[in-house]
Amino acid sequence: MAATWTAVIVTALSLSQGQAMAQTHTETLGLTRVLEAARNNFDVAITRQAAEAAKADVLAADRAPFPIFNAKTSQMYLDSGVNGNQGIGPGPFGQKNIDKSGGIDWTWERGSKRALRTQSAGRLANAAQADLQDMVQVQQAGAASAYFDLLAARERNREMHALANSALMLAKSAGLRLKAGDLSAQDTARLEIEAQRAQADAHSAQLDQQRALLLLGQLTALRVDLTRWHIAADWPALPTAPLSSNIPETWVEQRPDVKAALERVAAAQASLDLAMSQKKADVTVGSSLDHDPRVSRRSLELRFSVPLQWGYGFEGEIGRAQAQLTQAQDVAEKTKQDARAELQRLLEELRTAVQRETLYAQDIMPRARRVAEQAEVAYTKGASSLTDLIDARRTLRNTLIEATLARTDFAKSSVVWDLRTANISR
């Protein structure tokens, strides 16, 4: 009996320890994990396979034409039958009176066609690899934006719930004062309305939190459960050094989308050279070994063939390649212009976001909290009106929302700027 109770106690302790470990076992979601997960989402995976296919095209292009084996029989005399000396004759196939031959033909590509074909495919493979890098940056920027939206929604949710609880307590206190005859029914109703509005703001913040969580799951394939996951607040710090005032040209040229466009220009130039190289006709050479028992047991045949390019100089292929080269050059210039404009826009957005975040964090938010606290104390002591208290609380609520938006805008601008200028390695 004692042994049975001991086993029951040990089992209960094991179960309680297992439940405690399960409750304490949580996963952490931070900016680093979000960026790493964004590197392997479906959009990046599709672009990665396109890059692998482009690499395979290089192998397909860098080869010579296959040699061609041919075999034939000729001069099979059938008028004398199979038994005559002039007919096919009896016996094994090698002894029959049939002219047999087998040989190999090989095409010699002239005009460096193989090298140009390989060069074009290689440039396109480099462009596909740059497209992959650009897609990674785009997906990481989107995932980081969703992550900061989630942090902002959680922070706004927490602040709104705190304001709602405070307003609810104030409304209950107003109800007691109404019963005691110390407060009018109109002022009590106004406080109750403010409490309900604060609760509505809290529900709205909770909805924004769920939306950000769903978007983050789409971009990272992470199934985040807020009840089990710890959401780390990896807000970027304000820069200590002054921001750059201009955009160096090297930053534009190092962007992956610009690299991809320039690689496609080089590929188009190689394709144009390849089209022009078709004017140099390819030569096909071959030889065959013949066997005719009636004439000779071994004879050699040599062949040489070349196409006669009369009346057409591949003007169509060359014209198309020239147009594609011009198009690639125009696309490259437009990509550079767009990249330069985007970097300038990102720099201005970051500079403005830094100024707003600094102003809200160091000046506006502390003052709004002090004003709200002073208004509550003054109203409790009867030194201020209900209107002043409501105005102070509304100012605090609006300031909290604006401060969260300012912090989120700064975080997004900072990460996108770092990704697009390659100042950080992810």
BAPA-559684 format. One record per residue (C-alpha): residue number from 1; x, y, z. Coordinates in steps of 0.02 Angstrom, whole numbers, plus 50000, padded with zeros to 5 digits. Layout:
<rs>
<NUM, <X, Y, Z>>
...
</rs>
This chain:
<rs>
<1, <50000, 50000, 50000>>
<2, <50141, 50118, 50045>>
<3, <50227, 50076, 49881>>
<4, <50068, 50117, 49786>>
<5, <50051, 50288, 49869>>
<6, <50235, 50321, 49835>>
<7, <50211, 50282, 49650>>
<8, <50059, 50396, 49642>>
<9, <50155, 50538, 49724>>
<10, <50304, 50515, 49606>>
<11, <50188, 50514, 49455>>
<12, <50099, 50671, 49514>>
<13, <50264, 50760, 49542>>
<14, <50325, 50709, 49370>>
<15, <50166, 50771, 49288>>
<16, <50174, 50937, 49381>>
<17, <50356, 50959, 49334>>
<18, <50316, 50918, 49152>>
<19, <50174, 51044, 49150>>
<20, <50286, 51175, 49229>>
<21, <50421, 51143, 49099>>
<22, <50291, 51151, 48960>>
<23, <50229, 51316, 49027>>
<24, <50404, 51389, 49043>>
<25, <50458, 51325, 48872>>
<26, <50427, 51472, 48757>>
<27, <50497, 51525, 48590>>
<28, <50566, 51698, 48563>>
<29, <50521, 51805, 48413>>
<30, <50644, 51945, 48378>>
<31, <50700, 52047, 48230>>
<32, <50843, 51929, 48188>>
<33, <50729, 51778, 48180>>
<34, <50603, 51873, 48076>>
<35, <50735, 51924, 47948>>
<36, <50805, 51748, 47941>>
<37, <50633, 51672, 47915>>
<38, <50597, 51797, 47776>>
<39, <50748, 51731, 47681>>
<40, <50660, 51565, 47656>>
<41, <50479, 51612, 47619>>
<42, <50389, 51557, 47462>>
<43, <50430, 51711, 47358>>
<44, <50615, 51692, 47395>>
<45, <50607, 51505, 47362>>
<46, <50528, 51534, 47191>>
<47, <50660, 51663, 47145>>
<48, <50797, 51547, 47209>>
<49, <50738, 51409, 47093>>
<50, <50739, 51531, 46948>>
<51, <50921, 51570, 46989>>
<52, <50961, 51384, 46993>>
<53, <50878, 51363, 46823>>
<54, <50984, 51505, 46755>>
<55, <51140, 51417, 46818>>
<56, <51086, 51260, 46727>>
<57, <51067, 51362, 46568>>
<58, <51253, 51403, 46577>>
<59, <51295, 51217, 46576>>
<60, <51177, 51190, 46430>>
<61, <51255, 51333, 46331>>
<62, <51437, 51286, 46363>>
<63, <51448, 51132, 46252>>
<64, <51495, 51093, 46075>>
<65, <51373, 51011, 45953>>
<66, <51362, 50824, 45972>>
<67, <51447, 50718, 45838>>
<68, <51327, 50621, 45728>>
<69, <51353, 50438, 45689>>
<70, <51279, 50373, 45527>>
<71, <51273, 50201, 45448>>
<72, <51207, 50151, 45278>>
<73, <51202, 50012, 45150>>
<74, <51199, 50036, 44962>>
<75, <51221, 49943, 44797>>
<76, <51119, 49790, 44843>>
<77, <51101, 49695, 44676>>
<78, <50936, 49604, 44677>>
<79, <50916, 49555, 44493>>
<80, <51027, 49399, 44507>>
<81, <50945, 49334, 44666>>
<82, <51028, 49280, 44826>>
<83, <51128, 49136, 44752>>
<84, <51210, 49219, 44606>>
<85, <51387, 49285, 44605>>
<86, <51320, 49457, 44561>>
<87, <51175, 49452, 44682>>
<88, <51173, 49479, 44867>>
<89, <51247, 49310, 44896>>
<90, <51233, 49186, 45038>>
<91, <51330, 49184, 45201>>
<92, <51351, 49306, 45345>>
<93, <51306, 49488, 45323>>
<94, <51487, 49542, 45316>>
<95, <51518, 49426, 45165>>
<96, <51366, 49477, 45065>>
<97, <51387, 49579, 44908>>
<98, <51328, 49738, 44991>>
<99, <51417, 49905, 45003>>
<100, <51414, 49950, 45190>>
<101, <51479, 50108, 45274>>
<102, <51482, 50189, 45446>>
<103, <51549, 50359, 45493>>
<104, <51544, 50513, 45605>>
<105, <51503, 50694, 45562>>
<106, <51549, 50840, 45675>>
<107, <51503, 51024, 45661>>
<108, <51637, 51153, 45696>>
<109, <51560, 51313, 45763>>
<110, <51650, 51465, 45699>>
<111, <51643, 51645, 45760>>
<112, <51661, 51602, 45946>>
<113, <51478, 51552, 45952>>
<114, <51501, 51436, 46101>>
<115, <51595, 51566, 46203>>
<116, <51467, 51702, 46164>>
<117, <51322, 51585, 46201>>
<118, <51401, 51539, 46368>>
<119, <51439, 51720, 46408>>
<120, <51259, 51772, 46379>>
<121, <51193, 51630, 46487>>
<122, <51319, 51671, 46623>>
<123, <51268, 51853, 46628>>
<124, <51086, 51803, 46640>>
<125, <51131, 51686, 46783>>
<126, <51217, 51830, 46873>>
<127, <51062, 51936, 46845>>
<128, <50952, 51799, 46918>>
<129, <51066, 51789, 47070>>
<130, <51051, 51978, 47092>>
<131, <50863, 51961, 47076>>
<132, <50870, 51836, 47217>>
<133, <50964, 51959, 47327>>
<134, <50839, 52095, 47285>>
<135, <50693, 51980, 47326>>
<136, <50772, 51936, 47493>>
<137, <50789, 52120, 47537>>
<138, <50610, 52157, 47485>>
<139, <50540, 52012, 47586>>
<140, <50648, 52055, 47737>>
<141, <50589, 52235, 47730>>
<142, <50408, 52178, 47723>>
<143, <50432, 52054, 47864>>
<144, <50519, 52184, 47972>>
<145, <50377, 52306, 47938>>
<146, <50250, 52176, 47995>>
<147, <50355, 52137, 48148>>
<148, <50362, 52320, 48201>>
<149, <50176, 52336, 48167>>
<150, <50152, 52191, 48287>>
<151, <50260, 52274, 48419>>
<152, <50168, 52439, 48396>>
<153, <49999, 52354, 48408>>
<154, <50050, 52262, 48566>>
<155, <50117, 52420, 48644>>
<156, <49963, 52519, 48594>>
<157, <49854, 52377, 48658>>
<158, <49944, 52382, 48826>>
<159, <49933, 52571, 48840>>
<160, <49750, 52575, 48788>>
<161, <49705, 52440, 48914>>
<162, <49795, 52538, 49050>>
<163, <49700, 52695, 49002>>
<164, <49537, 52597, 48994>>
<165, <49564, 52526, 49168>>
<166, <49606, 52697, 49236>>
<167, <49453, 52773, 49154>>
<168, <49344, 52632, 49219>>
<169, <49405, 52659, 49396>>
<170, <49372, 52845, 49379>>
<171, <49197, 52810, 49313>>
<172, <49159, 52694, 49461>>
<173, <49220, 52829, 49579>>
<174, <49108, 52953, 49490>>
<175, <48961, 52836, 49515>>
<176, <48993, 52833, 49702>>
<177, <49006, 53022, 49705>>
<178, <48842, 53033, 49610>>
<179, <48754, 52930, 49742>>
<180, <48829, 53039, 49877>>
<181, <48769, 53195, 49787>>
<182, <48946, 53258, 49760>>
<183, <48942, 53246, 49569>>
<184, <48812, 53285, 49437>>
<185, <48735, 53152, 49327>>
<186, <48800, 53240, 49171>>
<187, <48981, 53233, 49231>>
<188, <48959, 53051, 49281>>
<189, <48893, 53008, 49108>>
<190, <49040, 53097, 49026>>
<191, <49163, 52995, 49128>>
<192, <49072, 52834, 49083>>
<193, <49077, 52882, 48898>>
<194, <49265, 52913, 48911>>
<195, <49288, 52742, 48991>>
<196, <49191, 52659, 48851>>
<197, <49291, 52752, 48719>>
<198, <49452, 52693, 48800>>
<199, <49388, 52514, 48795>>
<200, <49344, 52534, 48611>>
<201, <49521, 52597, 48577>>
<202, <49590, 52444, 48666>>
<203, <49485, 52328, 48557>>
<204, <49545, 52418, 48402>>
<205, <49726, 52397, 48455>>
<206, <49697, 52212, 48484>>
<207, <49626, 52195, 48308>>
<208, <49779, 52283, 48236>>
<209, <49887, 52160, 48332>>
<210, <49799, 52011, 48252>>
<211, <49814, 52087, 48079>>
<212, <50001, 52116, 48100>>
<213, <50019, 51938, 48164>>
<214, <49932, 51866, 48012>>
<215, <50037, 51970, 47891>>
<216, <50195, 51918, 47982>>
<217, <50145, 51736, 47964>>
<218, <50120, 51757, 47777>>
<219, <50291, 51834, 47752>>
<220, <50390, 51718, 47866>>
<221, <50287, 51558, 47878>>
<222, <50306, 51570, 48068>>
<223, <50156, 51513, 48167>>
<224, <50169, 51632, 48312>>
<225, <50057, 51595, 48461>>
<226, <50053, 51744, 48577>>
<227, <50011, 51631, 48724>>
<228, <50171, 51530, 48703>>
<229, <50291, 51646, 48612>>
<230, <50393, 51784, 48690>>
<231, <50391, 51937, 48577>>
<232, <50557, 52026, 48599>>
<233, <50546, 52214, 48575>>
<234, <50696, 52238, 48460>>
<235, <50668, 52421, 48427>>
<236, <50818, 52499, 48340>>
<237, <50913, 52631, 48435>>
<238, <50921, 52810, 48376>>
<239, <51077, 52845, 48273>>
<240, <51216, 52933, 48365>>
<241, <51308, 52993, 48208>>
<242, <51229, 53117, 48087>>
<243, <51150, 53045, 47932>>
<244, <51225, 53065, 47761>>
<245, <51168, 53216, 47664>>
<246, <51187, 53141, 47489>>
<247, <51179, 52973, 47402>>
<248, <51348, 52909, 47340>>
<249, <51345, 52831, 47168>>
<250, <51426, 52674, 47237>>
<251, <51270, 52643, 47342>>
<252, <51166, 52648, 47184>>
<253, <51281, 52531, 47089>>
<254, <51288, 52406, 47232>>
<255, <51101, 52382, 47239>>
<256, <51051, 52209, 47178>>
<257, <50916, 52273, 47060>>
<258, <51043, 52387, 46975>>
<259, <51168, 52244, 46965>>
<260, <51037, 52134, 46884>>
<261, <50996, 52267, 46754>>
<262, <51180, 52292, 46711>>
<263, <51206, 52104, 46695>>
<264, <51061, 52095, 46574>>
<265, <51142, 52232, 46470>>
<266, <51300, 52127, 46460>>
<267, <51196, 51973, 46415>>
<268, <51108, 52070, 46277>>
<269, <51276, 52129, 46208>>
<270, <51337, 51948, 46204>>
<271, <51176, 51897, 46116>>
<272, <51205, 52033, 45985>>
<273, <51382, 51971, 45957>>
<274, <51313, 51795, 45943>>
<275, <51187, 51849, 45813>>
<276, <51323, 51935, 45711>>
<277, <51435, 51783, 45725>>
<278, <51308, 51683, 45626>>
<279, <51378, 51766, 45471>>
<280, <51526, 51649, 45492>>
<281, <51456, 51486, 45429>>
<282, <51484, 51329, 45530>>
<283, <51581, 51191, 45446>>
<284, <51531, 51008, 45456>>
<285, <51668, 50879, 45427>>
<286, <51652, 50691, 45430>>
<287, <51722, 50527, 45371>>
<288, <51655, 50352, 45339>>
<289, <51733, 50180, 45325>>
<290, <51660, 50081, 45178>>
<291, <51661, 49895, 45149>>
<292, <51613, 49814, 44982>>
<293, <51677, 49635, 44959>>
<294, <51664, 49648, 44769>>
<295, <51779, 49799, 44759>>
<296, <51881, 49821, 44918>>
<297, <51869, 49765, 45095>>
<298, <51912, 49939, 45162>>
<299, <51888, 50112, 45088>>
<300, <51882, 50284, 45167>>
<301, <51763, 50427, 45129>>
<302, <51794, 50607, 45184>>
<303, <51657, 50738, 45187>>
<304, <51654, 50926, 45202>>
<305, <51496, 51032, 45200>>
<306, <51459, 51215, 45230>>
<307, <51295, 51312, 45210>>
<308, <51289, 51435, 45067>>
<309, <51224, 51596, 45142>>
<310, <51152, 51675, 44987>>
<311, <51026, 51816, 44993>>
<312, <51013, 51830, 45183>>
<313, <51139, 51895, 45309>>
<314, <51041, 51860, 45469>>
<315, <50975, 52038, 45469>>
<316, <50821, 51984, 45568>>
<317, <50917, 51902, 45709>>
<318, <51041, 52046, 45718>>
<319, <50903, 52178, 45716>>
<320, <50808, 52090, 45856>>
<321, <50967, 52072, 45960>>
<322, <51009, 52256, 45933>>
<323, <50834, 52309, 45988>>
<324, <50846, 52199, 46143>>
<325, <51015, 52276, 46186>>
<326, <50945, 52451, 46172>>
<327, <50796, 52399, 46278>>
<328, <50910, 52325, 46411>>
<329, <51014, 52485, 46415>>
<330, <50857, 52591, 46437>>
<331, <50796, 52476, 46575>>
<332, <50965, 52489, 46661>>
<333, <50963, 52679, 46656>>
<334, <50785, 52683, 46721>>
<335, <50830, 52560, 46859>>
<336, <50975, 52670, 46912>>
<337, <50866, 52824, 46912>>
<338, <50731, 52737, 47013>>
<339, <50859, 52666, 47134>>
<340, <50938, 52837, 47161>>
<341, <50767, 52915, 47190>>
<342, <50716, 52776, 47310>>
<343, <50876, 52793, 47411>>
<344, <50851, 52980, 47422>>
<345, <50671, 52953, 47478>>
<346, <50724, 52824, 47607>>
<347, <50856, 52943, 47673>>
<348, <50731, 53086, 47691>>
<349, <50604, 52970, 47773>>
<350, <50736, 52908, 47895>>
<351, <50793, 53085, 47937>>
<352, <50614, 53140, 47969>>
<353, <50576, 52982, 48069>>
<354, <50728, 53010, 48179>>
<355, <50675, 53189, 48215>>
<356, <50495, 53137, 48256>>
<357, <50548, 52990, 48366>>
<358, <50672, 53099, 48460>>
<359, <50542, 53234, 48488>>
<360, <50407, 53114, 48549>>
<361, <50521, 53007, 48656>>
<362, <50616, 53148, 48741>>
<363, <50488, 53289, 48751>>
<364, <50307, 53259, 48700>>
<365, <50271, 53093, 48786>>
<366, <50344, 53139, 48957>>
<367, <50250, 53305, 48956>>
<368, <50086, 53222, 48906>>
<369, <50101, 53096, 49048>>
<370, <50140, 53233, 49174>>
<371, <49994, 53338, 49117>>
<372, <49874, 53189, 49131>>
<373, <49938, 53143, 49304>>
<374, <49927, 53322, 49365>>
<375, <49750, 53337, 49294>>
<376, <49693, 53181, 49386>>
<377, <49769, 53240, 49549>>
<378, <49694, 53413, 49528>>
<379, <49523, 53344, 49486>>
<380, <49527, 53227, 49636>>
<381, <49566, 53373, 49750>>
<382, <49434, 53482, 49667>>
<383, <49561, 53603, 49595>>
<384, <49510, 53578, 49412>>
<385, <49355, 53542, 49312>>
<386, <49300, 53381, 49231>>
<387, <49326, 53459, 49061>>
<388, <49510, 53489, 49099>>
<389, <49530, 53308, 49154>>
<390, <49446, 53239, 48999>>
<391, <49549, 53351, 48886>>
<392, <49710, 53294, 48972>>
<393, <49663, 53111, 48955>>
<394, <49616, 53131, 48772>>
<395, <49780, 53220, 48741>>
<396, <49874, 53078, 48823>>
<397, <49780, 52947, 48722>>
<398, <49812, 53036, 48557>>
<399, <49993, 53066, 48604>>
<400, <50018, 52881, 48645>>
<401, <49950, 52832, 48475>>
<402, <50055, 52961, 48384>>
<403, <50211, 52914, 48482>>
<404, <50187, 52730, 48439>>
<405, <50166, 52775, 48255>>
<406, <50322, 52883, 48260>>
<407, <50423, 52744, 48339>>
<408, <50358, 52618, 48213>>
<409, <50397, 52732, 48066>>
<410, <50573, 52757, 48130>>
<411, <50601, 52570, 48155>>
<412, <50538, 52529, 47980>>
<413, <50640, 52668, 47899>>
<414, <50797, 52616, 47993>>
<415, <50789, 52433, 47944>>
<416, <50742, 52467, 47762>>
<417, <50883, 52594, 47748>>
<418, <51008, 52469, 47818>>
<419, <50948, 52333, 47699>>
<420, <50950, 52442, 47545>>
<421, <51120, 52519, 47580>>
<422, <51197, 52353, 47633>>
<423, <51261, 52428, 47795>>
<424, <51210, 52271, 47889>>
<425, <51232, 52089, 47844>>
<426, <51083, 51978, 47873>>
</rs>
